[in-house]
Amino acid sequence: MSSSKKEKKRDKRLFTALLVLNGVSGSTTISGAAQILPLTVGIPAGLIIQVLLFILLSGFTASHAPIRKWAAVIVLSFFSVYTSFFAYYGQMTQDSQEQIANDRAIGAHNNLVAQVLTPLKDKARSYKESAAHQRKLSEAEANEGITTGLLGRGPEARKFALQAKEFEAEYARRQSLIVEIENKFDYKLEGLKPAQILAKDRKALALVPQEYRGDYTIKRSQYVDEETDVTILTPYYKIKR
């Protein structure tokens, strides 16, 4: 077999290998591009990137301008690798990442309830108990004179009764607010995405007067992972970390 025939045979093998490799790379490039871009844009973009890479690497074009050719190969390869990241990353971690994201948002929601709604309920209950206690003292003072030794509704009995009314009024205000907002805090989390939980919790917190929530604020980072929030930047954050 002549050297020219052997060379042609090697060229065919290399061409076939390049075609197969580009086919595999193309599938991940297209799949990844479709994840970060709308399907109508992502699929054609991924296909064009891979086709151009194949044409350049196979020597069908730009042979007369090697610098521009390899510059184009480097740029296209970068986009191919970058988009392929999403295909591999999605296949390997999709379920676990979704679970981690949901757990993060649910944890932030539970913290909101624990820091705002639960103390509000506890304080309302304490006012109710204090009012009941003051009522008992007022009755005991009127009937037994437990502090002054005098029977009847004198100044001390009236003082206890007045304190009871103040506690009851505060309890009524807090309880009215609790009835109004409780269903905004206590909702089903199943099937909701982190961003949806965040939106609901912001609306719920906005219903609570400042005096009842103190300096508690909601931050987006408590609910949504910035590394996966903007899909196209995920590889950057993962490699940086």
Summary of the structure (lengths in Angstrom):
residues: 241
radius of gyration: 34.8
end to end distance: 55.5
largest distance: 128.8
contacts: 654
relative contact order: 0.09
helix: 82%
strand: 0%
